[in-house]
Amino acid sequence: MRLFAILDVHKCFGDIDFCNISCISLKKASTMNQYITLLLFSLSLTVTSCGQDSRTNLEEEVTTKTDEDAVKNFSIDDYLKENQNLDILTDSIFNSLTTKQKISQLIMPAAGKYGKPHEIINGLIKDSLIGGILMLNGTVEQFTKWIKTFDQLNQSQGNLPFLYSADAEPSLVNRKIMGSTPVKKANEIDSIQEVESVTQKISADLNKIGINYNFSPVVDMSPNSTVGYRSFGKNPENIIPWSNQFIQTTQQNNIIATAKHFPGHGLVSGDTHKSLQVINGSLKEIQNYPPLIENGVLSIMVAHIAIENNALFSTNGLPSTCSKRIVQDLLRDSLKFNGLIVTDAMNMGGVRNVPNNNTKAIAAGCDILLMPTDARKAHEEIMKAYQGNVMKKTIDASVRRIIRMKLCLGLI
C-alpha cells in the first residue's frame, strides 16, 4: 500500500505539518498498510474541512480514494529525485515510529551458515531491534523459506518491512547462494553485454528468493588478492562502464545495487577480514565513484581501511567506516552521495576491536550497521547516544533514508 499523489495540497493547508495530521501510531495499527490507509483517511477528513472555494479547486486535484488504483506508485527511480509526496509519507512514517523502532532501522545482522542462529534472529525480530537481514551462505530454497518465515514474524510485530541483502557478486553468488543460476566470475566476463546477462540472471534469482539489496558490484582495482578476482578490474578501463552496467541492470530489477569497497580496497596489500588495512597517501581508487554516483547508484559500502599520510583525509588510525572525514565529509558532502551508506561487516578484523565501533560508525555517517558482533548491544549503545541527543540529527537522517528506500522498493 502506498500513498497516492496529493497535488498542490498547500493551496488548502498552507504550512500545516502533514507529519502530524494523523495521531494514529504504529502501535495502534497492526500493519504499516493499515497505518497508511488511516493516514489517507485523516487527510481526506481534513480536506473536507477546508473552505468551499478551496474545496472546489481541490476536488479537481485531490482524490482521496485508498484503493490500489488511486495510490501513487513510487519506484526505485524516485529515490534520488525530488518528490514532495514521497517526502510527506517518509516523514509521516518516521514520526509514527518509537525511538526504539527508529534505531532498529540501522541494524542488519546476518542469517545463514555464517550468520546468527534463527533463535537469535527471531528474538531480535520479536523485540523490534533490527531493520534488515543479510542472507549469508545458504541455498536458494533455504533463503526463500527463511525470508517468508521472517516476514510473517516481522509483520505480526507491526515492524516496518525488512531490507534483505546478499553478497550476490558474480564471483561469489554461486558459493554464497547455492543452487543459484551458474554465472561467470567477474574477472572471467568478456564483454559489457555479458555483464548485463550475468546481472539479469543474478537479479532474477534474488527476486525469486525475496532479496532486495545486493552488495555488489566490487569496483576496486584488481591487484589485491582478496578483492581482485571479484571486480571488473582485470582491464582497468572496464571498471566504471561494466560496474555501471551491473548497477543499472540490478536497479532496473527493483534491487538496490551497492558499489564497494569505498574508498578503495584494490591497492592495499592485506585482507580487512583479518586486520585493519592502510592506504598510504593519496586515494587513487576514489576516481571510480563519481561516475557511478552521477549515474544513480543507490548504495555504497565503506571498507575497514585506514588512511594515513593524507592531509585532507587521514583517519587517525580508525577504519574508514568509523571516520567522519571519509563517510560524511568525503562521500556524503564532497562526492554528493545521497543514497544508503552501509558498513562492511562489523565483525571483521579490520574493525572488531575498535572501541565503541557501533556508535562510531553511525556517528561517522553510515546508515546501516552490517553484522554487528552483538546486534542487541549495538541497538542499546546507539539508542543511548540518541536519547542523550548525541548523534540525533545524524541518526534521524539515516532512518529517513532507509524509510524512503523501503517506500521506493514497494515494501511499504
ABEGO torsion letter per residue (X at the ends): XBBBBBBGAAAAAEABBAAAABABBAAABABAAAAAAAAAAAAAAAAAABBAAAAAAAAAABBABABAAABBBBBAAAAABBBAAAAAAAAAAAAABBAAAAAAAABBBBBEAABBBAAAAAAAAAAGABABBBBBGBBAAAAAAAAAAAAAAAAAAGBBBBBBBBBBBAAAAAAABBGBBBBBBAAABABAAAAAAAAAAAAAAAAAAGBABBBOBBABBAABAAAAAABAAABAAAAAAAAAAAAAAAAAAGBBBBBOBOAEAAABABBAAABBBBBBEBBAAAAAAAAAAAAGBABBBBBBBBBBGBAAABAGGBBAAABAAAAAAAAAAAAGBABBBBBBBAABAAAAABBGAAAAAAAAGBABBBGBABAAAAAAAAAAAAAAGBGAAAAAAAAAAAAAAAAAAGAX
